[in-house]
Amino acid sequence: MVLKENKNKADGKEEKTDSPNTPETDEQKNSDEGNEPENKDDTTGVEDQLNEQKEKVLRLSAEFENFKKRKQREIDEFKKFANETIFRQLLSVVDNLERAINSATDAVEETSLLEGVKLTHKELLKLFESFNVTQVEAENQPFNPNFHQAVTHAQDNDVPDNTVTNVLQKGYLLHDRLLRPAMVVVSKKVENQTQETTKED
């Protein structure tokens, strides 16, 4: 009998040790539970870093696009006015041609030389137009200090005060930029002087 009981006890111990469903100890549970929040903190930190880097990339991309647009505008502006110095020098050639034409037209008959000068002048003005060089409107226009340079005043009651009555030298624009102002004579009314003379009489 004793042998049977001992045998049963020994079998019971073996059964207990062999059972796969051994409950976890409190220390194991606590250690497993403590690992979960650390993993969550790690993932949120990585996400924040990713979002920060993404914002930096987007900001740099926007800045680069603005830089490209600004440089393109500067290049277009440079191309637009690259020939400004050349045209300034050519203006004196146009002036001389016009003087030659005006002096030669006083003659009774137009010679072939005059015809050649006129043709040269015409071709040069066509060249100007192809590069957007245009004359400043001045004659019979209100005086504008941005485009006109007043050389002298002329007393004239037939036109409104401060009007360009005569153009001594033509002005020119390159696109919307002034190459040279027009040298002009500006009208000035003489009403005050006539009134003073009538009072004296």
VOBA-1610 file (N, C-alpha, C; in pm, whole numbers, padded with zeros to 5 digits, always signed):
BEGIN
Met+00082-00120+00000Met+00000+00000+00000Met+00086+00125+00000Val+00187+00119+00081Val+00276+00236+00089Val+00343+00262-00044Leu+00378+00157-00111Leu+00443+00172-00240Leu+00350+00237-00340Lys+00223+00202-00337Lys+00125+00260-00430Lys+00110+00408-00405Glu+00100+00445-00271Glu+00081+00587-00241Glu+00202+00668-00288Asn+00321+00614-00259Asn+00442+00684-00302Asn+00447+00698-00454Lys+00402+00595-00518Lys+00400+00597-00664Lys+00305+00702-00716Asn+00186+00712-00651Asn+00087+00813-00692Asn+00141+00953-00670Lys+00209+00973-00554Lys+00264+01106-00526Lys+00369+01143-00630Ala+00454+01042-00661Ala+00557+01069-00761Ala+00497+01101-00895Asp+00390+01030-00931Asp+00323+01058-01059Asp+00261+01196-01058Gly+00204+01235-00941Gly+00140+01369-00932Gly+00241+01479-00949Lys+00361+01459-00891Lys+00465+01562-00906Lys+00507+01574-01050Glu+00521+01461-01116Glu+00562+01464-01257Glu+00457+01532-01342Glu+00329+01507-01309Glu+00221+01569-01385Glu+00224+01719-01370Lys+00255+01764-01244Lys+00257+01909-01220Lys+00370+01975-01298Thr+00484+01909-01297Thr+00598+01971-01367Thr+00582+01966-01517Asp+00515+01862-01567Asp+00502+01848-01711Asp+00389+01930-01770Ser+00300+01987-01687Ser+00183+02058-01742Ser+00229+02182-01816Pro+00184+02197-01941Pro+00229+02312-02023Pro+00165+02442-01980Asn+00050+02438-01913Asn-00022+02559-01876Asn+00023+02610-01740Thr+00153+02624-01726Thr+00206+02675-01599Thr+00178+02824-01593Pro+00113+02872-01485Pro+00081+03016-01477Pro+00208+03099-01463Glu+00204+03225-01526Glu+00320+03313-01518Glu+00330+03375-01381Thr+00448+03401-01341Thr+00470+03466-01211Thr+00435+03613-01223Asp+00419+03683-01109Asp+00386+03826-01108Asp+00498+03909-01169Glu+00623+03867-01146Glu+00736+03943-01200Glu+00736+03941-01352Gln+00703+03821-01411Gln+00699+03812-01557Gln+00590+03900-01615Lys+00469+03898-01547Lys+00359+03982-01596Lys+00397+04128-01595Asn+00456+04172-01482Asn+00493+04313-01471Asn+00596+04353-01575Ser+00692+04258-01600Ser+00795+04292-01699Ser+00736+04302-01839Asp+00639+04216-01875Asp+00575+04222-02006Asp+00493+04348-02021Glu+00419+04383-01916Glu+00336+04504-01924Glu+00421+04628-01935Gly+00538+04628-01873Gly+00624+04747-01878Gly+00685+04771-02014Asn+00696+04674-02101Asn+00757+04690-02233Asn+00665+04760-02332Glu+00535+04749-02319Glu+00440+04803-02416Glu+00445+04955-02428Pro+00440+05036-02322Pro+00444+05182-02338Pro+00576+05231-02395Glu+00687+05165-02366Glu+00814+05207-02423Glu+00812+05196-02574Asn+00754+05089-02628Asn+00743+05072-02773Asn+00658+05183-02834Lys+00550+05221-02765Lys+00463+05327-02816Lys+00538+05459-02821Asp+00616+05489-02716Asp+00692+05614-02715Asp+00794+05618-02828Asp+00857+05505-02855Asp+00955+05500-02963Asp+00891+05530-03098Thr+00774+05472-03125Thr+00708+05494-03255Thr+00662+05638-03270Thr+00608+05698-03164Thr+00565+05839-03174Thr+00684+05931-03197Gly+00798+05900-03132Gly+00918+05981-03154Gly+00967+05974-03297Val+00964+05855-03355Val+01006+05837-03494Val+00911+05910-03588Glu+00781+05905-03561Glu+00682+05974-03645Glu+00704+06125-03641Asp+00733+06178-03522Asp+00759+06322-03510Asp+00881+06363-03591Gln+00985+06281-03584Gln+01105+06311-03661Gln+01078+06306-03811Leu+01000+06207-03853Leu+00965+06197-03995Leu+00886+06318-04041Asn+00787+06361-03960Asn+00707+06479-03995Asn+00794+06604-04002Glu+00888+06616-03910Glu+00977+06732-03909Glu+01064+06736-04034Gln+01119+06619-04070Gln+01202+06613-04190Gln+01120+06640-04316Lys+00995+06592-04316Lys+00908+06616-04431Lys+00880+06765-04449Glu+00856+06835-04338Glu+00832+06979-04344Glu+00955+07053-04395Lys+01074+07008-04349Lys+01198+07071-04397Lys+01214+07054-04547Val+01185+06935-04597Val+01197+06908-04741Val+01100+06995-04820Leu+00975+07005-04771Leu+00876+07088-04841Leu+00916+07235-04840Arg+00969+07282-04727Arg+01011+07421-04717Arg+01128+07450-04811Leu+01224+07359-04814Leu+01339+07376-04905Leu+01295+07373-05051Ser+01200+07285-05082Ser+01150+07276-05219Ser+01082+07407-05261Ala+01002+07465-05170Ala+00934+07592-05200Ala+01035+07705-05217Glu+01138+07709-05131Glu+01239+07812-05142Glu+01317+07799-05275Phe+01343+07677-05316Phe+01416+07656-05441Phe+01333+07701-05561Glu+01202+07673-05557Glu+01114+07718-05667Glu+01110+07870-05675Asn+01103+07936-05559Asn+01104+08083-05558Asn+01237+08136-05612Phe+01347+08070-05576Phe+01479+08111-05625Phe+01486+08098-05777Lys+01434+07988-05830Lys+01435+07967-05975Lys+01353+08076-06047Lys+01235+08108-05992Lys+01151+08210-06055Lys+01220+08346-06051Arg+01283+08378-05936Arg+01351+08507-05924Arg+01467+08518-06023Lys+01543+08411-06036Lys+01656+08412-06130Lys+01608+08423-06274Gln+01496+08357-06304Gln+01442+08364-06440Gln+01397+08507-06472Arg+01335+08574-06372Arg+01296+08714-06394Arg+01418+08802-06418Glu+01525+08778-06341Glu+01646+08857-06359Glu+01707+08834-06498Ile+01705+08709-06543Ile+01760+08678-06676Ile+01677+08745-06785Asp+01543+08739-06770Asp+01455+08803-06869Asp+01478+08954-06871Glu+01495+09013-06752Glu+01518+09158-06744Glu+01651+09193-06810Phe+01752+09111-06787Phe+01884+09137-06848Phe+01876+09129-07000Lys+01807+09024-07051Lys+01794+09011-07196Lys+01718+09130-07256Lys+01619+09177-07181Lys+01532+09284-07231Lys+01611+09413-07254Phe+01706+09441-07163Phe+01779+09569-07170Phe+01928+09550-07196Ala+01966+09434-07252Ala+02108+09406-07274Ala+02170+09502-07376Asn+02091+09550-07474Asn+02144+09634-07582Asn+02129+09783-07553Glu+02100+09818-07429Glu+02072+09958-07397Glu+02190+10049-07432Thr+02312+10009-07397Thr+02430+10093-07422Thr+02451+10114-07572Ile+02431+10010-07650Ile+02451+10021-07796Ile+02351+10121-07854Phe+02225+10110-07813Phe+02124+10200-07869Phe+02148+10344-07826Arg+02198+10365-07706Arg+02231+10502-07665Arg+02333+10564-07760Gln+02432+10485-07800Gln+02535+10537-07891Gln+02480+10556-08033Leu+02387+10471-08073Leu+02330+10483-08208Leu+02238+10605-08221Leu+02189+10656-08110Leu+02099+10771-08117Leu+02168+10892-08178Ser+02296+10910-08150Ser+02369+11023-08209Ser+02381+11007-08361Val+02390+10881-08408Val+02393+10856-08553Val+02260+10898-08616Val+02150+10863-08549Val+02018+10902-08599Val+02006+11054-08602Asp+02055+11121-08499Asp+02049+11267-08494Asp+02123+11329-08613Asn+02242+11276-08640Asn+02322+11331-08751Asn+02255+11308-08886Leu+02195+11191-08902Leu+02124+11164-09027Leu+02006+11259-09043Glu+01934+11284-08935Glu+01820+11375-08945Glu+01864+11518-08975Arg+01976+11558-08916Arg+02028+11692-08947Arg+02067+11703-09094Ala+02129+11598-09146Ala+02170+11598-09287Ala+02048+11605-09379Ile+01944+11533-09343Ile+01821+11533-09424Ile+01756+11671-09421Asn+01750+11730-09300Asn+01685+11862-09288Asn+01762+11970-09363Ser+01893+11964-09357Ser+01972+12067-09427Ser+01967+12047-09579Ala+01961+11922-09622Ala+01961+11895-09766Ala+01825+11921-09828Thr+01719+11914-09747Thr+01585+11935-09804Thr+01562+12080-09843Asp+01646+12168-09792Asp+01630+12310-09829Asp+01668+12333-09975Ala+01746+12243-10031Ala+01785+12258-10172Ala+01664+12236-10263Val+01672+12290-10383Val+01559+12283-10476Val+01537+12139-10522Glu+01643+12073-10559Glu+01632+11937-10609Glu+01696+11839-10511Glu+01630+11725-10494Glu+01683+11623-10406Glu+01782+11537-10485Thr+01900+11527-10435Thr+02004+11449-10504Thr+01995+11303-10461Ser+02069+11220-10533Ser+02072+11077-10499Ser+02138+11055-10363Leu+02229+11146-10324Leu+02293+11135-10193Leu+02190+11152-10081Leu+02101+11249-10100Leu+01997+11271-10001Leu+01904+11150-09992Glu+01872+11093-10104Glu+01787+10974-10105Glu+01854+10859-10028Gly+01985+10846-10046Gly+02059+10742-09975Gly+02058+10765-09824Val+02073+10890-09783Val+02070+10923-09639Val+01932+10895-09581Lys+01829+10932-09656Lys+01692+10904-09607Lys+01667+10755-09591Leu+01716+10679-09690Leu+01698+10534-09684Leu+01771+10474-09563Thr+01893+10524-09538Thr+01970+10476-09422Thr+01897+10508-09292His+01845+10628-09283His+01770+10670-09164His+01647+10583-09143Lys+01578+10554-09249Lys+01458+10471-09242Lys+01492+10329-09194Glu+01598+10272-09249Glu+01638+10137-09210Glu+01681+10132-09063Leu+01746+10237-09020Leu+01791+10241-08880Leu+01671+10249-08785Leu+01570+10324-08821Leu+01450+10333-08738Leu+01375+10199-08736Lys+01377+10127-08848Lys+01317+09994-08851Lys+01389+09898-08756Leu+01522+09911-08755Leu+01602+09829-08664Leu+01566+09861-08519Phe+01547+09988-08490Phe+01507+10029-08355Phe+01373+09965-08317Glu+01279+09971-08409Glu+01146+09916-08380Glu+01152+09766-08352Ser+01238+09695-08426Ser+01248+09550-08406Ser+01301+09516-08267Phe+01372+09610-08204Phe+01423+09588-08068Phe+01344+09670-07965Asn+01223+09712-08002Asn+01133+09785-07912Asn+01192+09918-07864Val+01264+09985-07954Val+01309+10122-07927Val+01210+10215-07997Thr+01143+10299-07918Thr+01040+10387-07973Thr+01065+10531-07932Gln+01010+10623-08010Gln+01026+10765-07980Gln+00932+10807-07867Val+00978+10902-07789Val+00896+10959-07683Val+00800+11060-07745Glu+00673+11047-07714Glu+00575+11145-07763Glu+00596+11276-07689Ala+00617+11382-07762Ala+00648+11509-07696Ala+00571+11627-07753Glu+00574+11643-07885Glu+00516+11764-07945Glu+00366+11773-07919Asn+00324+11893-07872Asn+00183+11923-07838Asn+00132+11837-07722Gln+00223+11778-07645Gln+00186+11700-07528Gln+00211+11783-07401Pro+00136+11756-07294Pro+00167+11822-07167Pro+00309+11786-07122Phe+00380+11884-07068Phe+00518+11859-07026Phe+00521+11755-06915Asn+00606+11652-06935Asn+00621+11545-06838Asn+00770+11533-06803Pro+00807+11570-06681Pro+00951+11568-06645Pro+01013+11429-06647Asn+00929+11325-06648Asn+00983+11189-06655Asn+01034+11153-06794Phe+00981+11223-06896Phe+01019+11192-07035Phe+01070+11314-07112His+01048+11433-07060His+01087+11555-07131His+01188+11634-07049Gln+01277+11699-07121Gln+01373+11789-07057Gln+01352+11928-07116Ala+01303+12021-07032Ala+01273+12156-07079Ala+01402+12235-07094Val+01425+12284-07217Val+01545+12363-07244Val+01515+12511-07223Thr+01396+12551-07268Thr+01357+12691-07254Thr+01205+12701-07255His+01154+12820-07221His+01010+12846-07226His+00980+12943-07339Ala+00866+12926-07400Ala+00821+13017-07506Ala+00685+13072-07469Gln+00671+13204-07474Gln+00543+13266-07439Gln+00444+13242-07553Asp+00333+13180-07514Asp+00234+13143-07617Asp+00098+13129-07549Asn+00003+13206-07595Asn-00133+13198-07540Asn-00224+13108-07623Asp-00174+13060-07735Asp-00257+12978-07824Asp-00270+12833-07774Val-00180+12792-07688Val-00184+12655-07635Val-00192+12661-07483Pro-00239+12554-07420Pro-00242+12554-07273Pro-00104+12572-07213Asp-00103+12626-07093Asp+00024+12649-07025Asp+00095+12516-06999Asn+00227+12520-07004Asn+00310+12402-06975Asn+00291+12291-07080Thr+00280+12332-07207Thr+00266+12237-07317Thr+00393+12241-07402Val+00433+12125-07454Val+00552+12119-07540Val+00515+12176-07676Thr+00582+12285-07713Thr+00553+12349-07842Thr+00654+12314-07950Asn+00774+12274-07907Asn+00877+12242-08006Asn+00972+12136-07948Val+01014+12043-08034Val+01107+11937-07992Val+01243+11967-08056Leu+01341+11995-07972Leu+01476+12024-08022Leu+01556+11897-08047Gln+01533+11797-07965Gln+01598+11666-07984Gln+01502+11557-07938Lys+01483+11457-08022Lys+01386+11351-07991Lys+01434+11264-07875Gly+01337+11219-07798Gly+01367+11125-07691Gly+01329+10984-07733Tyr+01389+10885-07667Tyr+01365+10745-07704Tyr+01348+10659-07580Leu+01265+10553-07599Leu+01242+10453-07494Leu+01289+10317-07543Leu+01345+10238-07453Leu+01373+10097-07478Leu+01275+10018-07392His+01175+09956-07457His+01061+09896-07386His+00995+10008-07304Asp+00997+09997-07172Asp+00938+10102-07089Asp+01044+10183-07016Arg+01171+10165-07053Arg+01280+10237-06987Arg+01327+10352-07075Leu+01350+10467-07012Leu+01391+10585-07087Leu+01538+10576-07127Leu+01562+10583-07259Leu+01700+10587-07309Leu+01754+10730-07305Arg+01668+10824-07349Arg+01708+10964-07353Arg+01582+11050-07351Pro+01577+11150-07264Pro+01459+11237-07263Pro+01456+11328-07385Ala+01337+11369-07421Ala+01323+11462-07533Ala+01355+11604-07484Met+01442+11674-07558Met+01475+11813-07524Met+01371+11903-07592Val+01297+11979-07510Val+01178+12046-07562Val+01172+12193-07519Val+01086+12264-07591Val+01049+12400-07555Val+00908+12395-07498Val+00887+12459-07384Val+00759+12451-07313Val+00690+12587-07317Ser+00558+12584-07336Ser+00481+12709-07347Ser+00461+12773-07210Lys+00447+12905-07217Lys+00420+12983-07096Lys+00328+13097-07133Lys+00221+13113-07059Lys+00123+13216-07093Lys+00179+13355-07061Val+00129+13453-07139Val+00177+13591-07122Val+00065+13683-07077Glu-00038+13627-07016Glu-00154+13709-06975Glu-00115+13813-06872Asn-00032+13776-06776Asn+00005+13870-06670Asn+00080+13989-06726Gln+00171+13964-06820Gln+00249+14074-06876Gln+00161+14169-06956Thr+00065+14114-07033Thr-00023+14200-07113Thr-00112+14284-07023Gln-00158+14223-06910Gln-00242+14299-06817Gln-00165+14413-06755Glu-00034+14389-06723Glu+00046+14494-06662Glu+00067+14608-06760Thr+00090+14575-06888Thr+00113+14680-06988Thr-00012+14763-07009Thr-00131+14697-07007Thr-00256+14772-07026Thr-00280+14865-06908Lys-00243+14821-06788Lys-00262+14906-06670Lys-00172+15031-06679Glu-00048+15010-06727Glu+00043+15123-06740Glu-00007+15225-06840Asp-00070+15176-06950Asp-00124+15269-07052Asp-00241+15346-06995
//
